[in-house]
């Protein structure tokens, strides 16, 4: 039993379940709620799951429903979730014992795939350093701007600065303001630092580790790093252009701004749709075309082993390369002078098909449980699974059964693709025989 629990694909979800359980218990305390009484179980469970899974979907308004204590609990939950339960536990083991057991190293690699055993110490130190550094820098910038630009006293500005900075880096999407970031829609001094924190947290720690070691030698970057950066370089401008075009004349969103405001907010939403749930305009008022773009960006997500969700940009590019290889008639899937393993390709296909199947089933269930349109329910389901957390505003209005489905999507979306991919990699084995080949008709 003990050996079974030590398996990485079991310990990762178990650790998140423990964090969610503790968070739920703390949020149900009367002192966690701003009003009288304590939070209902479902509200506390939904909020704890959303925070620990760095999602950002909410059923109650964070700054008005939760007390200062409750908001601190939420901040700690998404800080722990973003850092990675396994990375945090391994780092604690390093600080206490100064050594790593084999099982613990494997657990750390579950959250940091693509790194070899010898990199575990370095990646954990780098994760902690990057987390604290980026959050501190962004928090200072936001605090100064909120104090001098918006007249907030130092204590209030510092709290809002820390909360927004940590939420952005961990890609959680929780905001200490009731309107998310709508009040700052025309302020680049707020939005640009937030985008920086979101991108650094969402690109993935293996990429940051690789860039730190081989900053000026891109030829020596891992294939994973190259694919992640290439995908980001493609998706960010594509999302920016699409949102800009589809919302340019929509007075309920970008149409209310001048040219500079249009460009700033289109870029911000291209960033936030792939990784976190902040918004600077009314998402529910977007055009149908923008909703379709949002579905795609949210489902793809950010980099592997980072704080972003989705099927991951590397997975998406691997499948794209496979399609291109098939069109060209190539026997192998190649990228940057490297051949992609057949095992990796099968794992990518499995993760994507399981994700699509799970989200589709959830959407069907939500349609049967609520009266909201398919457009809105698809948005909420994909946002929950991809741990993006951006919302059309219907989450709190869903019936209890529908909210339970959203909770399940948030949990599986956070740990599912990690554990599935790792489980598949660990189960890979060579058979001593092969069956005769036959080619069924495709297409």
C-alpha positions as CSV (number, residue, x, y, z in Angstrom):
1,X,0.0,0.0,0.0
2,X,2.8,2.4,1.0
3,X,4.7,1.7,-2.3
4,X,1.5,2.2,-4.3
5,X,0.9,5.7,-2.7
6,X,4.5,6.7,-3.5
7,X,3.9,6.4,-7.2
8,X,4.1,9.9,-8.7
9,X,0.8,9.5,-10.6
10,X,-1.0,8.8,-7.3
11,X,0.8,11.2,-5.0
12,X,0.3,14.3,-7.2
13,X,-3.5,14.2,-7.1
14,X,-3.4,13.1,-3.5
15,X,-1.3,16.1,-2.6
16,X,-3.7,18.5,-4.3
17,X,-6.7,16.8,-2.6
18,X,-5.0,17.4,0.8
19,X,-4.4,21.1,-0.1
20,X,-8.0,21.5,-1.2
21,X,-9.3,19.8,1.9
22,X,-7.3,22.0,4.2
23,X,-8.3,25.1,2.2
24,X,-11.9,24.2,2.3
25,X,-11.8,23.7,6.1
26,X,-10.1,27.1,6.6
27,X,-12.5,28.9,4.3
28,X,-15.5,27.4,6.3
29,X,-14.3,29.1,9.5
30,X,-16.5,32.1,10.5
31,X,-13.4,34.3,10.5
32,X,-12.8,33.6,6.8
33,X,-16.1,35.3,5.8
34,X,-16.6,39.0,5.7
35,X,-20.3,38.7,6.7
36,X,-22.0,36.8,9.4
37,X,-21.8,33.1,9.8
38,X,-19.5,30.8,7.8
39,X,-19.3,30.0,4.1
40,X,-21.4,27.0,2.9
41,X,-19.4,23.9,2.2
42,X,-19.9,24.1,-1.6
43,X,-18.7,27.7,-1.8
44,X,-15.7,26.9,0.3
45,X,-14.9,23.8,-1.7
46,X,-15.3,25.5,-5.0
47,X,-13.1,28.4,-4.0
48,X,-10.4,26.2,-2.5
49,X,-10.3,24.0,-5.6
50,X,-10.1,27.0,-7.9
51,X,-7.3,28.5,-5.8
52,X,-5.3,25.3,-5.3
53,X,-5.7,24.4,-9.0
54,X,-4.7,28.0,-9.9
55,X,-7.9,28.5,-11.9
56,X,-9.6,31.6,-10.8
57,X,-13.3,30.8,-11.4
58,X,-15.4,32.0,-8.5
59,X,-19.0,31.7,-7.2
60,X,-18.7,34.6,-4.8
61,X,-17.0,38.0,-5.1
62,X,-13.5,37.5,-3.5
63,X,-12.9,41.0,-1.9
64,X,-16.5,41.4,-0.5
65,X,-17.4,37.9,0.5
66,X,-14.1,36.8,2.1
67,X,-12.5,38.5,5.0
68,X,-8.8,39.5,5.1
69,X,-8.1,36.1,6.6
70,X,-10.1,34.3,3.9
71,X,-8.2,36.2,1.2
72,X,-4.9,35.3,2.7
73,X,-6.0,31.6,2.7
74,X,-6.9,32.0,-1.0
75,X,-3.5,33.6,-1.8
76,X,-1.6,30.8,0.0
77,X,-3.6,28.2,-1.8
78,X,-2.8,29.5,-5.3
79,X,0.7,30.2,-4.3
80,X,1.2,26.5,-3.2
81,X,-0.7,25.3,-6.3
82,X,1.3,27.4,-8.6
83,X,4.6,26.4,-7.1
84,X,3.6,22.8,-7.3
85,X,2.8,20.6,-4.4
86,X,5.5,18.2,-5.3
87,X,8.1,20.9,-6.0
88,X,7.3,22.4,-2.6
89,X,7.5,19.1,-0.8
90,X,10.8,18.3,-2.4
91,X,12.3,21.7,-1.6
92,X,11.2,21.3,2.0
93,X,13.0,17.9,2.0
94,X,16.1,19.6,0.7
95,X,16.1,22.3,3.4
96,X,15.6,19.7,6.2
97,X,17.6,16.7,5.1
98,X,19.9,18.1,2.4
99,X,19.3,15.0,0.4
100,X,16.8,13.4,-2.0
101,X,15.5,9.9,-2.1
102,X,14.9,8.3,-5.5
103,X,11.1,8.4,-5.0
104,X,11.2,12.1,-4.1
105,X,13.2,12.9,-7.2
106,X,10.6,11.1,-9.4
107,X,7.9,13.1,-7.7
108,X,9.6,16.3,-8.6
109,X,10.0,15.2,-12.1
110,X,6.3,14.7,-12.4
111,X,5.9,18.4,-12.1
112,X,9.0,19.2,-14.1
113,X,9.0,16.8,-17.0
114,X,12.0,17.0,-19.4
115,X,14.6,17.4,-16.7
116,X,17.1,14.7,-15.8
117,X,17.7,13.5,-12.3
118,X,20.7,15.7,-11.8
119,X,18.7,18.8,-12.6
120,X,16.2,18.4,-9.7
121,X,18.2,20.4,-7.1
122,X,18.9,23.2,-9.6
123,X,15.3,23.4,-10.9
124,X,13.8,23.6,-7.4
125,X,16.2,26.4,-6.4
126,X,15.5,28.2,-9.6
127,X,11.7,27.8,-9.1
128,X,11.9,29.4,-5.7
129,X,14.2,32.2,-6.8
130,X,12.1,33.0,-9.9
131,X,8.9,32.9,-8.0
132,X,10.0,35.2,-5.3
133,X,11.9,37.5,-7.6
134,X,9.2,38.0,-10.2
135,X,6.4,38.4,-7.6
136,X,8.5,40.9,-5.6
137,X,9.4,43.0,-8.6
138,X,5.8,43.1,-9.9
139,X,4.4,43.7,-6.5
140,X,6.7,46.7,-6.0
141,X,5.7,48.2,-9.3
142,X,2.0,47.7,-8.7
143,X,2.2,49.0,-5.2
144,X,3.9,52.2,-6.3
145,X,1.4,52.7,-9.1
146,X,-1.6,52.1,-6.9
147,X,-0.3,54.5,-4.3
148,X,0.8,57.3,-6.5
149,X,-1.6,56.8,-9.4
150,X,-4.8,55.9,-7.6
151,X,-4.4,57.3,-4.2
152,X,-4.5,54.1,-2.2
153,X,-2.8,54.2,1.2
154,X,0.5,52.3,1.5
155,X,-1.0,49.3,3.3
156,X,-3.9,48.9,0.9
157,X,-1.7,49.4,-2.2
158,X,0.8,46.9,-0.8
159,X,-1.8,44.2,-0.2
160,X,-3.4,44.7,-3.7
161,X,0.1,44.7,-5.3
162,X,1.2,41.5,-3.6
163,X,-2.2,39.7,-4.3
164,X,-2.2,40.7,-8.0
165,X,1.5,39.9,-8.5
166,X,1.2,36.5,-6.9
167,X,-2.0,35.7,-8.8
168,X,-0.5,36.8,-12.1
169,X,2.7,34.8,-11.7
170,X,0.8,31.7,-10.5
171,X,-1.7,32.2,-13.4
172,X,-4.5,31.9,-10.9
173,X,-6.7,34.8,-12.1
174,X,-8.0,35.7,-8.6
175,X,-8.2,39.4,-8.1
176,X,-8.6,41.5,-4.9
177,X,-10.8,43.9,-7.0
178,X,-14.4,43.0,-7.7
179,X,-14.2,44.0,-11.3
180,X,-10.9,42.0,-11.9
181,X,-8.7,44.5,-13.8
182,X,-11.4,46.4,-15.7
183,X,-10.7,49.6,-13.8
184,X,-7.1,49.4,-15.1
185,X,-8.0,48.7,-18.7
186,X,-6.2,51.9,-20.0
187,X,-3.2,51.7,-17.6
188,X,-0.1,50.0,-19.2
189,X,1.8,50.5,-15.9
190,X,-0.5,48.0,-14.4
191,X,-1.2,45.7,-17.3
192,X,2.3,45.3,-18.7
193,X,3.9,44.1,-15.4
194,X,0.9,41.7,-15.0
195,X,1.5,40.3,-18.5
196,X,5.2,39.9,-17.8
197,X,4.4,37.9,-14.6
198,X,1.8,35.8,-16.4
199,X,4.1,34.9,-19.3
200,X,7.1,34.0,-17.0
201,X,4.9,31.8,-14.8
202,X,3.1,30.2,-17.7
203,X,6.0,29.4,-20.0
204,X,7.1,26.5,-17.8
205,X,10.0,26.0,-15.4
206,X,12.0,23.6,-17.6
207,X,12.1,26.4,-20.2
208,X,13.3,28.9,-17.7
209,X,15.9,26.5,-16.4
210,X,17.1,25.9,-20.0
211,X,17.2,29.6,-20.8
212,X,19.2,30.3,-17.6
213,X,21.8,27.7,-18.5
214,X,22.0,28.4,-22.2
215,X,20.8,32.0,-22.5
216,X,23.0,33.0,-25.5
217,X,23.2,29.6,-27.2
218,X,19.7,28.8,-28.6
219,X,21.2,26.0,-30.6
220,X,21.8,24.0,-27.4
221,X,18.2,24.6,-26.0
222,X,16.1,21.5,-25.5
223,X,13.6,20.6,-28.2
224,X,10.9,21.2,-25.5
225,X,12.2,24.8,-25.0
226,X,12.2,25.5,-28.7
227,X,8.7,24.2,-29.3
228,X,7.3,26.1,-26.3
229,X,8.9,29.4,-27.3
230,X,7.9,28.9,-31.0
231,X,4.3,28.1,-30.0
232,X,4.1,31.1,-27.7
233,X,5.6,33.3,-30.5
234,X,2.9,32.1,-32.8
235,X,-0.2,32.1,-30.5
236,X,0.3,35.4,-28.8
237,X,0.4,37.5,-32.0
238,X,-2.4,35.4,-33.5
239,X,-4.6,35.8,-30.5
240,X,-3.8,39.5,-30.4
241,X,-4.7,40.1,-34.1
242,X,-7.9,38.0,-33.8
243,X,-9.2,39.7,-30.7
244,X,-8.3,43.1,-32.2
245,X,-10.2,42.5,-35.4
246,X,-13.3,40.8,-33.9
247,X,-13.7,43.3,-31.1
248,X,-12.5,46.5,-32.8
249,X,-16.0,48.0,-33.3
250,X,-17.7,46.2,-30.4
251,X,-18.6,49.2,-28.1
252,X,-19.1,46.8,-25.2
253,X,-15.5,45.7,-25.3
254,X,-12.6,47.2,-27.3
255,X,-14.8,49.6,-29.2
256,X,-15.0,52.0,-26.2
257,X,-11.3,52.6,-26.3
258,X,-9.0,54.6,-28.5
259,X,-6.4,53.0,-30.7
260,X,-3.8,52.6,-27.9
261,X,-6.4,51.1,-25.6
262,X,-7.6,48.7,-28.3
263,X,-4.0,47.4,-28.8
264,X,-3.2,47.2,-25.1
265,X,-6.4,45.3,-24.2
266,X,-6.3,43.0,-27.2
267,X,-2.7,42.0,-26.2
268,X,-3.7,41.5,-22.6
269,X,-6.5,39.2,-23.5
270,X,-4.3,37.2,-25.9
271,X,-2.0,36.7,-22.9
272,X,-4.6,36.0,-20.3
273,X,-6.8,33.7,-22.4
274,X,-4.0,31.1,-22.6
275,X,-3.0,31.0,-19.0
276,X,-5.0,33.0,-16.5
277,X,-8.4,34.5,-15.8
278,X,-8.0,38.2,-15.5
279,X,-10.1,40.4,-17.7
280,X,-10.2,44.1,-18.6
281,X,-13.4,44.1,-20.6
282,X,-16.8,42.3,-20.2
283,X,-16.1,38.8,-21.6
284,X,-19.8,38.0,-21.9
285,X,-20.2,40.9,-24.4
286,X,-17.6,39.5,-26.8
287,X,-18.5,38.5,-30.3
288,X,-19.2,34.9,-31.2
289,X,-16.0,34.9,-33.3
290,X,-14.0,36.0,-30.2
291,X,-15.6,33.2,-28.2
292,X,-14.3,30.6,-30.8
293,X,-10.8,32.1,-30.6
294,X,-11.0,32.0,-26.8
295,X,-12.0,28.3,-26.9
296,X,-8.9,27.5,-28.9
297,X,-6.4,29.6,-26.9
298,X,-7.7,28.3,-23.6
299,X,-7.6,24.7,-24.6
300,X,-4.1,25.0,-25.9
301,X,-2.9,26.8,-22.7
302,X,0.8,27.5,-21.8
303,X,4.0,25.7,-21.3
304,X,4.4,22.3,-19.6
305,X,5.5,22.1,-15.9
306,X,4.6,25.7,-15.4
307,X,1.6,27.4,-13.8
308,X,-0.5,27.5,-16.9
309,X,-3.1,24.9,-17.9
310,X,-4.6,23.4,-21.1
311,X,-3.2,20.6,-23.1
312,X,0.0,22.6,-23.3
313,X,1.5,24.5,-26.3
314,X,4.2,21.8,-26.8
315,X,1.6,19.1,-27.1
316,X,-0.3,21.2,-29.6
317,X,2.8,21.8,-31.7
318,X,3.9,18.1,-31.7
319,X,0.5,17.2,-33.2
320,X,0.8,20.0,-35.7
321,X,4.3,18.7,-36.7
322,X,2.8,15.2,-37.1
323,X,0.2,16.5,-39.4
324,X,2.8,18.4,-41.5
325,X,5.0,15.3,-41.6
326,X,2.0,13.2,-42.9
327,X,1.2,15.8,-45.5
328,X,4.8,15.8,-46.7
329,X,5.0,12.1,-46.7
330,X,7.8,12.0,-44.1
331,X,8.2,8.8,-42.1
332,X,9.4,10.7,-39.0
333,X,8.1,13.7,-37.2
334,X,11.1,16.1,-37.1
335,X,11.7,19.5,-35.6
336,X,14.9,21.7,-35.2
337,X,17.1,18.8,-36.4
338,X,15.6,16.3,-33.9
339,X,13.2,13.4,-34.4
340,X,10.2,13.3,-32.1
341,X,9.8,9.9,-30.4
342,X,6.9,7.8,-31.4
343,X,6.1,7.4,-27.7
344,X,5.8,11.1,-27.2
345,X,3.6,11.4,-30.2
346,X,1.2,8.7,-28.9
347,X,1.2,10.4,-25.5
348,X,0.3,13.7,-27.1
349,X,-2.6,12.2,-29.0
350,X,-3.8,10.4,-25.9
351,X,-3.8,13.6,-23.8
352,X,-5.6,15.6,-26.4
353,X,-8.3,13.0,-27.1
354,X,-8.9,12.5,-23.4
355,X,-9.1,16.2,-22.8
356,X,-11.6,16.7,-25.7
357,X,-13.7,13.7,-24.5
358,X,-13.8,14.9,-20.9
359,X,-14.7,18.5,-21.8
360,X,-17.4,17.3,-24.3
361,X,-19.0,15.1,-21.7
362,X,-18.9,17.9,-19.1
363,X,-20.6,20.3,-21.6
364,X,-23.4,17.8,-22.3
365,X,-23.9,17.4,-18.5
366,X,-24.0,21.2,-18.0
367,X,-26.5,21.6,-20.8
368,X,-28.8,19.2,-19.0
369,X,-28.4,20.9,-15.7
370,X,-28.7,24.6,-16.6
371,X,-30.6,27.0,-19.0
372,X,-27.6,28.9,-20.1
373,X,-26.5,28.9,-23.8
374,X,-24.1,26.5,-25.3
375,X,-21.7,29.3,-26.0
376,X,-21.4,30.3,-22.3
377,X,-21.4,26.8,-21.0
378,X,-18.6,25.8,-23.4
379,X,-16.6,28.8,-22.3
380,X,-17.0,27.9,-18.6
381,X,-16.2,24.2,-19.1
382,X,-13.1,24.9,-21.2
383,X,-12.0,27.6,-18.9
384,X,-12.3,25.2,-15.9
385,X,-10.5,22.3,-17.5
386,X,-7.7,24.5,-18.9
387,X,-7.4,26.2,-15.5
388,X,-7.7,29.5,-17.3
389,X,-10.3,30.8,-15.0
390,X,-11.7,33.6,-17.1
391,X,-15.5,33.6,-17.0
392,X,-18.6,35.0,-18.7
393,X,-20.0,35.6,-15.2
394,X,-22.4,32.6,-15.0
395,X,-20.4,30.4,-12.6
396,X,-22.1,31.6,-9.4
397,X,-25.5,31.2,-11.1
398,X,-25.0,27.6,-12.0
399,X,-27.0,25.0,-9.9
400,X,-25.1,23.0,-7.3
401,X,-24.7,19.9,-9.5
402,X,-23.2,22.0,-12.3
403,X,-20.8,23.6,-9.9
404,X,-19.7,20.2,-8.8
405,X,-18.9,19.3,-12.4
406,X,-16.9,22.5,-12.7
407,X,-15.0,21.6,-9.6
408,X,-14.2,18.2,-11.1
409,X,-13.0,19.9,-14.4
410,X,-10.7,22.2,-12.4
411,X,-9.1,19.4,-10.5
412,X,-8.6,17.1,-13.4
413,X,-7.5,20.0,-15.6
414,X,-4.7,20.8,-13.1
415,X,-3.4,17.3,-12.4
416,X,-4.9,15.2,-15.2
417,X,-2.6,15.9,-18.1
418,X,0.5,15.8,-15.8
419,X,-0.4,12.5,-14.3
420,X,-1.7,11.0,-17.6
421,X,1.5,11.9,-19.5
422,X,3.7,10.7,-16.7
423,X,1.8,7.5,-16.2
424,X,2.0,6.8,-19.9
425,X,5.8,7.5,-19.9
426,X,6.3,5.2,-16.9
427,X,4.2,2.4,-18.4
428,X,6.1,2.5,-21.8
429,X,7.6,-0.9,-22.4
430,X,9.0,-3.0,-25.3
431,X,7.1,-6.2,-26.2
432,X,9.2,-9.2,-27.2
433,X,7.0,-9.6,-30.3
434,X,5.1,-7.6,-32.9
435,X,1.8,-8.4,-34.6
436,X,1.5,-8.6,-38.4
437,X,0.9,-5.2,-39.9
438,X,-2.4,-4.2,-41.5
439,X,-3.4,-0.8,-42.8
440,X,-7.1,0.1,-42.1
441,X,-8.7,2.9,-44.2
442,X,-8.2,6.4,-42.7
443,X,-10.4,9.3,-43.9
